[in-house]
Amino acid sequence: MAGAAQNPDLSSLKATIAVTGLKTGDNPQPGVAVIRSIRAAGFQGRIIGLIYDSMESGIYLEDLVDEVYQMPYPSAGAEAFLARMEYIVSRQKIDVIIPNLDSEVILYIRLQDELHKMGIKTYLPTEECFLLRDKTRLASYFPPRGILVPDTMLISDASQILGSRDNFPMMIKGSYYEAYKANNYEEALKYFYEIESRWGLPILLQKMIYGDEYNIVIVGDGEGGILGMVPQKKLVITDKGKGFGGVVIDNPELKEFATKVIALLKWRGPCELEVMRGLGGLHYLIEINPRFPAWVRLAEGSGQNQPAAVVLKALGHELAELPACKAGTLFIRHAEDIITDISVMGEVSAKSELRRR
């Protein structure tokens, strides 16, 4: 399939694809967007939703997935994960899995060999690479290699915030999820305890960078190259900092910055870079999310179907670089009610699975 840049055509692919992260809402997960991009590539095969909670709204979209299976939370460990996966493949063969949640990706990376024995393929980075992009390591790994990162401090006790009380406003972040702007010491304490109660320690204190915020969705080839890249500038931002609207941009300096980050990491598979362009024109790496973002349909809509590409790469297909994205392509997130019968939720809750088709 090597050759001129083209979008993947999955219309003739005979496979079953499993996708995680089906929650939408005010803090949406990427799974629904990933599935819709795969279907947009002409895929006619079966799609399985792997969920952690019966309230993940994508379950109730009748045309989204053919089957649903509830998984044990990643904190339950490898044994529980593999036991559940063995049960699922005894019911339905799975060819490819695309995990879409930060907290689960490391488990899929570490269990790739076991999954492969079940016939399941993934397209993910190495464990070493995954750990290098951890929020707690960005500030130590990248600046010596020419990539700017805001000053960051890891703390495990709220009293440590006192030493930074002259640096407000600042960002307070959890190791996995959530980030808040704290304007003063009292707000910092509030956010510290909120994040600790949900995600544990350590907590990150990060210097504020003022300027323009960008997000870039990328598929790396694992050798330092990039199969696809789509940068967007947020236009609509929620109170949780989530982008509910954005536009694809063409910025050579931003692309060069992102290309250097991926070359350093030799990232394999999907990821999202969060970048700030400071008032002085310098670019700062804020975060690297190790999966597709919830806005990944903007990539497909701008002419670059990255989820479809990941499916083919997981299956071992050769793939040319994807087509250039179209600058000026806009997305606006739209929420709507899903109407269904309570029996659907009852079946998922009682059986931990749902077979629609």
Wavefront OBJ file of the C-alpha trace (Angstrom):
o trace
v 0.000 0.000 0.000
v 3.048 2.240 -0.222
v 3.001 5.054 -2.751
v 1.519 8.514 -3.105
v -0.175 10.088 -0.123
v -3.692 8.730 0.216
v -6.271 8.072 2.885
v -6.785 4.430 3.894
v -9.713 2.597 2.333
v -11.118 0.016 4.745
v -14.098 -1.011 2.611
v -12.615 -4.418 1.780
v -11.050 -5.085 5.190
v -12.358 -8.234 6.876
v -11.671 -7.665 10.563
v -13.177 -6.980 13.983
v -11.988 -3.818 15.716
v -12.325 -3.081 19.440
v -12.280 0.500 20.739
v -12.286 1.872 24.294
v -13.439 5.229 25.706
v -17.106 5.602 24.680
v -18.082 8.363 27.101
v -19.172 11.684 25.618
v -20.456 14.775 27.414
v -18.598 17.720 28.917
v -15.327 15.753 29.200
v -15.573 13.405 26.214
v -13.414 10.361 25.583
v -12.054 9.669 22.077
v -13.725 6.322 21.325
v -16.865 7.578 19.556
v -14.839 9.875 17.282
v -12.350 7.079 16.517
v -15.157 4.691 15.530
v -16.846 7.270 13.317
v -13.558 7.949 11.538
v -13.072 4.214 10.937
v -16.585 3.917 9.521
v -15.912 6.984 7.338
v -13.081 4.984 5.717
v -15.666 2.498 4.469
v -15.194 -0.157 7.142
v -18.064 -2.673 7.075
v -16.781 -5.139 9.689
v -17.697 -5.555 13.334
v -16.800 -2.965 15.957
v -16.735 -3.837 19.639
v -16.932 -1.259 22.412
v -14.867 -2.008 25.523
v -16.243 -0.039 28.467
v -15.594 0.464 32.178
v -18.967 1.899 33.154
v -22.537 1.206 32.030
v -23.094 4.979 31.809
v -20.658 5.463 28.908
v -23.022 7.176 26.511
v -21.634 5.654 23.317
v -23.171 2.334 24.395
v -26.613 3.729 23.649
v -25.941 4.946 20.103
v -27.594 2.174 18.122
v -25.480 2.557 14.990
v -22.103 2.838 16.746
v -20.989 -0.613 17.916
v -22.120 -4.193 17.295
v -21.206 -5.505 20.752
v -20.235 -4.073 24.137
v -18.148 -5.716 26.857
v -17.345 -4.275 30.259
v -13.684 -4.457 31.284
v -12.132 -4.444 34.766
v -10.533 -1.115 35.637
v -6.796 -0.934 34.814
v -6.043 -0.797 38.549
v -7.319 -4.394 38.825
v -4.110 -5.508 37.124
v -2.949 -7.753 34.310
v -4.493 -11.010 35.522
v -8.035 -9.622 35.629
v -7.520 -7.869 32.298
v -6.301 -11.012 30.512
v -9.019 -13.206 32.015
v -11.702 -10.854 30.736
v -10.065 -10.543 27.317
v -9.853 -14.330 26.978
v -13.564 -14.535 27.697
v -14.369 -11.877 25.094
v -12.333 -13.503 22.316
v -14.033 -16.813 23.120
v -17.278 -15.069 22.133
v -15.976 -12.874 19.319
v -12.588 -12.827 17.598
v -10.838 -9.444 17.808
v -8.198 -8.423 15.266
v -7.289 -4.900 16.412
v -7.733 -2.900 19.619
v -7.356 0.893 19.806
v -7.132 1.967 23.483
v -8.130 5.591 24.037
v -7.636 6.311 27.752
v -4.361 7.439 29.318
v -4.648 5.143 32.327
v -5.101 1.962 30.273
v -2.498 2.450 27.541
v 0.431 1.230 29.652
v -1.436 -2.023 30.374
v -1.983 -2.629 26.662
v 1.697 -1.893 25.997
v 2.912 -4.328 28.643
v 0.530 -7.088 27.537
v 1.072 -6.821 23.773
v 2.656 -10.291 23.578
v -0.243 -11.905 25.428
v -2.745 -10.067 23.229
v -0.855 -11.130 20.124
v -1.220 -14.783 21.166
v -4.996 -14.192 21.207
v -4.787 -12.815 17.671
v -5.154 -9.185 18.770
v -2.926 -6.493 17.250
v -2.186 -2.971 18.503
v -0.125 -0.038 17.247
v 1.469 1.453 20.343
v 4.780 2.933 21.545
v 7.369 1.030 23.555
v 7.097 1.174 27.338
v 10.291 3.236 27.534
v 8.908 5.754 25.084
v 5.556 5.897 26.891
v 7.246 6.647 30.222
v 9.376 9.429 28.740
v 6.220 11.418 27.879
v 4.876 11.175 31.425
v 3.954 14.571 32.852
v 6.392 14.012 35.701
v 9.322 13.584 33.263
v 8.686 16.174 30.556
v 10.589 18.962 32.310
v 13.684 16.802 32.866
v 13.858 14.985 29.509
v 13.039 17.579 26.853
v 14.745 20.915 27.757
v 18.296 19.471 27.510
v 17.321 18.305 24.009
v 16.161 21.696 22.788
v 12.413 21.473 23.537
v 11.103 24.103 25.949
v 8.847 22.937 28.808
v 7.359 25.233 31.493
v 9.078 25.065 34.883
v 7.463 22.151 36.724
v 7.644 20.900 40.299
v 6.313 17.596 41.647
v 4.814 17.721 45.124
v 3.361 15.073 47.416
v 2.241 17.321 50.275
v 0.064 20.427 50.219
v 2.531 22.272 52.434
v 4.979 22.333 49.517
v 2.739 24.846 47.762
v 3.882 27.450 50.306
v 7.300 27.577 48.678
v 5.696 28.652 45.402
v 3.238 31.235 46.703
v 5.116 34.053 44.950
v 4.581 32.401 41.545
v 0.800 32.703 41.167
v -1.047 32.235 38.931
v 0.127 28.688 38.207
v -1.250 25.427 36.864
v -2.121 22.582 39.265
v -2.187 19.199 37.492
v -2.821 15.560 38.240
v -0.411 12.921 36.950
v -3.101 11.442 34.686
v -6.016 13.854 34.395
v -7.233 17.323 35.289
v -5.508 20.684 35.252
v -6.597 23.937 36.861
v -5.358 27.490 36.891
v -4.794 28.588 40.497
v -4.741 32.348 40.993
v -3.745 32.237 44.651
v -2.664 29.952 47.492
v -6.239 29.155 48.592
v -7.244 28.032 45.086
v -4.089 25.942 44.805
v -4.920 24.114 48.050
v -8.483 23.487 46.879
v -7.356 22.017 43.556
v -4.591 20.004 45.225
v -7.047 18.147 47.448
v -9.605 17.713 44.659
v -7.073 16.139 42.311
v -5.498 14.051 45.073
v -8.871 12.566 46.024
v -9.551 11.469 42.434
v -6.157 10.613 40.993
v -3.700 10.396 43.869
v -0.162 11.752 44.115
v 2.103 13.311 42.984
v 0.607 16.657 41.978
v 2.356 18.937 39.505
v 2.819 22.692 39.912
v 3.580 24.296 36.555
v 4.484 27.839 35.575
v 1.840 29.624 33.511
v 2.736 30.327 29.889
v 0.727 33.132 28.311
v 0.027 33.058 24.595
v -1.791 30.912 22.046
v -2.764 27.302 22.757
v -2.512 24.606 20.102
v -3.228 20.890 19.955
v -1.700 18.512 17.423
v -2.884 14.976 16.712
v -0.132 12.776 15.305
v 0.484 9.189 14.252
v 4.171 8.319 14.622
v 5.888 5.471 12.773
v 8.076 4.340 15.690
v 11.294 5.337 13.922
v 11.129 9.081 14.464
v 8.929 9.810 11.471
v 5.317 10.948 11.203
v 2.566 9.284 9.154
v 0.073 12.056 9.799
v -0.156 15.387 11.625
v -3.098 17.758 12.103
v -2.643 20.931 14.211
v -5.609 22.911 15.507
v -6.134 26.097 17.453
v -8.847 25.976 20.102
v -11.686 28.425 19.512
v -14.152 27.249 22.178
v -12.845 26.131 25.574
v -14.906 24.787 28.488
v -14.336 25.657 32.135
v -12.364 22.370 32.362
v -10.045 23.518 29.599
v -11.500 21.110 27.032
v -11.719 22.232 23.435
v -15.309 22.270 22.148
v -14.409 24.042 18.952
v -11.262 24.484 16.914
v -9.833 25.113 13.461
v -7.051 23.408 11.523
v -4.123 25.747 10.978
v -1.046 25.765 8.751
v 1.904 26.897 10.858
v 5.335 25.706 9.650
v 7.078 26.587 12.931
v 4.527 24.619 14.956
v 4.874 21.616 12.639
v 8.659 21.782 12.894
v 8.399 21.843 16.692
v 6.085 18.811 16.721
v 8.270 16.924 14.267
v 11.278 17.395 16.545
v 9.352 16.095 19.587
v 8.287 12.927 17.752
v 11.789 12.408 16.330
v 13.243 12.543 19.851
v 10.706 10.081 21.226
v 10.465 7.787 18.179
v 6.776 7.569 19.009
v 4.755 4.730 17.499
v 0.995 5.119 17.135
v -1.391 7.966 17.967
v -0.714 10.844 20.357
v -1.710 14.430 21.013
v 0.719 17.256 21.729
v -0.456 20.249 23.734
v 1.676 23.271 22.853
v 1.724 26.919 23.906
v 3.211 29.646 21.735
v 4.428 32.177 24.252
v 4.192 35.940 23.856
v 7.829 35.986 22.735
v 7.087 33.569 19.895
v 8.696 30.529 21.526
v 6.887 27.181 21.586
v 6.508 25.241 24.851
v 5.555 21.585 25.163
v 2.802 21.348 27.790
v 1.700 17.699 27.580
v 1.875 14.586 25.422
v -1.293 12.507 25.586
v -0.578 8.884 24.554
v -3.720 8.311 22.470
v -6.090 9.983 20.059
v -7.840 13.111 21.379
v -11.625 13.393 21.480
v -11.445 15.882 18.585
v -9.755 13.406 16.214
v -12.678 13.567 13.763
v -11.335 16.998 12.820
v -8.356 15.156 11.322
v -10.633 12.943 9.246
v -12.795 15.909 8.290
v -9.765 17.883 7.127
v -8.718 15.074 4.799
v -6.463 12.909 6.990
v -8.050 9.775 8.471
v -5.622 8.841 11.233
v -7.730 6.176 13.049
v -8.102 4.237 9.783
v -4.333 4.435 9.312
v -3.719 3.026 12.796
v -5.978 0.049 12.009
v -3.925 -0.809 8.926
v -0.573 -0.281 10.665
v -1.664 -2.539 13.519
v -2.415 -5.237 10.949
v 1.043 -4.856 9.422
v 0.159 -2.996 6.221
v 2.686 -0.705 4.591
v 1.302 2.807 4.454
v 2.415 5.966 2.726
v 2.360 9.290 4.549
v -1.206 10.506 4.827
v -2.461 13.434 2.709
v -1.927 16.968 3.965
v -4.802 18.285 6.050
v -6.892 21.218 4.827
v -6.280 24.385 6.825
v -9.426 26.249 7.800
v -11.442 23.113 8.559
v -13.557 23.843 11.639
v -15.174 21.655 14.282
v -17.809 22.590 16.832
v -18.833 19.935 19.356
v -22.579 19.355 19.591
v -24.289 17.548 22.478
v -27.627 15.828 22.046
v -29.822 13.479 24.049
v -29.811 9.737 23.327
v -33.197 8.085 23.786
v -33.308 4.353 24.500
v -35.037 1.818 26.699
v -33.892 1.220 30.282
v -33.586 -2.483 29.432
v -30.408 -1.724 27.479
v -28.737 -0.323 30.576
v -30.125 -3.233 32.590
v -28.547 -5.763 30.255
v -25.133 -4.066 30.372
v -25.302 -3.744 34.173
v -26.467 -7.329 34.756
v -24.399 -9.176 32.149
v -21.451 -6.784 31.653
v -22.027 -7.138 27.923
v -24.449 -6.235 25.165
v -24.836 -7.797 21.722
v -26.682 -5.457 19.352
v -26.048 -7.262 16.054
l 1 2 3 4 5 6 7 8 9 10 11 12 13 14 15 16 17 18 19 20 21 22 23 24 25 26 27 28 29 30 31 32 33 34 35 36 37 38 39 40 41 42 43 44 45 46 47 48 49 50 51 52 53 54 55 56 57 58 59 60 61 62 63 64 65 66 67 68 69 70 71 72 73 74 75 76 77 78 79 80 81 82 83 84 85 86 87 88 89 90 91 92 93 94 95 96 97 98 99 100 101 102 103 104 105 106 107 108 109 110 111 112 113 114 115 116 117 118 119 120 121 122 123 124 125 126 127 128 129 130 131 132 133 134 135 136 137 138 139 140 141 142 143 144 145 146 147 148 149 150 151 152 153 154 155 156 157 158 159 160 161 162 163 164 165 166 167 168 169 170 171 172 173 174 175 176 177 178 179 180 181 182 183 184 185 186 187 188 189 190 191 192 193 194 195 196 197 198 199 200 201 202 203 204 205 206 207 208 209 210 211 212 213 214 215 216 217 218 219 220 221 222 223 224 225 226 227 228 229 230 231 232 233 234 235 236 237 238 239 240 241 242 243 244 245 246 247 248 249 250 251 252 253 254 255 256 257 258 259 260 261 262 263 264 265 266 267 268 269 270 271 272 273 274 275 276 277 278 279 280 281 282 283 284 285 286 287 288 289 290 291 292 293 294 295 296 297 298 299 300 301 302 303 304 305 306 307 308 309 310 311 312 313 314 315 316 317 318 319 320 321 322 323 324 325 326 327 328 329 330 331 332 333 334 335 336 337 338 339 340 341 342 343 344 345 346 347 348 349 350 351 352 353 354 355 356 357
